[in-house]
Amino acid sequence: MAAPILSITEAAIGRIHELLDKRGKPSLGIKIGVRTRGCSGLSYTVEYADEISKFDELVEKDGVKILIDPKAVMFLLGTEMDFVEEKFKSGFTFRNPNEKGRCGCGESFHV
C-alpha cells in the first residue's frame, strides 16, 4: 500500500473537527490545494469541501475527509499537515519535503 499524499497530525484533525462542527451546515470535509501567490511563488489553500470532484484525491483520518486538489498533488507528496497554536498566532502549518525555499514571512514557498 502506497503512503498517503498527505499525513495529518492529531492537532490538525482536532482543529478540522472543530471547524466543521462550527460551520453551521453539513460539509464533506476540507480541501487542500496550492495557488500562485506571494514572493516565492506558491501558497497553501484550505477551504471547506461540500462535494468531491472527479479527480480529487481523498485522505481520511479519524472521521475527517481531506480532499487534495489534483493540481496540488505533485506539490504535496509526503507533506505533513499540523495545527499550531502559539502566543501571537495559530493556524495550519505544512512540513513539505519538496519545498526548496520559503519567503521571509512564511506566506509562500517554491519547489
N, C-alpha and C positions, 0 to 999 in steps of 0.2 A: 504494500500500500504506500503510495507516494505521500510525502509530507504535505501538510496544508500550505496554501499560498501565504496565509496569514495566521499567526498564533496570537491568542488574546489572553492577557493576564486576568486573574481573578478580580483585580481592582477595576479593570475596564469592563468586564462582564457585569459587575455590580452597578457601575455607573450607567451602563446601557439599560439595564433593567429599570433603574430609577427614571431615566429619561423617557422610556417607553410607557411606564406607568403614569407619568405626569402629563403625557402628551394630550390626553383628553379625547382621543379617538384611536380605534384599533390600528395597529401597524404590523406589517410583516416582520420588520426588524430595522436594521440600518444599512446604509450603502456607503462603501468606501471607494474613493476614486482619487485621481490626481488631475490638476489643471495647470495650465501655463499661468504663472504668477510670480511676482517677487523678483529680486535681483539675481537669484541663482537659477531660475527657470521654472521649477515645478513646486506645487504645494499640495498637501493632502486635503481631501474634502471628506466630510462626514455629514450625512443627511438621513432623514427618515426614509424608509422604503415602504411603500404601500403595495407594491407588486414586484414580481421578479420578471425581468426581461429575458428573452430567449437565450442570450449569450452570457448572462451574468454567472459568475462563479459563486457557489454557496459554501460558506463555512458556518457550521453550527457548533455551539458550545453552551452547555448548561441552559438549554431552552432559548437561547438567543440565536437569531439568524443574522449573519453578516453577509451581505452581498458585495461582491467585488465587481466593479465596472470592468468590462472586458478590455477596455483601452488601458486600464491601470495594471493589469495582471503582471506584465513584464517588469514593471517598476516596483512591485510589491513582493515578489518572490522571496520568501524567507524572513519577512518583516514581522516584528512583534509589536502589537498594539497594547499600550498601557494607559492607565489614567493616573495622573499625578496631582496631588494637592500640596501646594507649597504656601508659604506665608502670604505672598502677594499675587499668586496666580494659581489657577488649576486648569486642567484640560487633558485631552488625549495626546499622547506622545507616540511616536513611531521610531522604533530602532530598526533601521533598514540597512542590511549588509551591502546593498547595492549602491548606496549613496557614496559619491566621490567627494562631496563637499556641501556645505550649507552657507547661507548668507549670515552675516554678523548678528542679525536679530533673530535668527532661527525660524523665520517665516517660510523660507523656501529652500529647496535642495536641488542638486543635479546628480545625474548618474552617468 
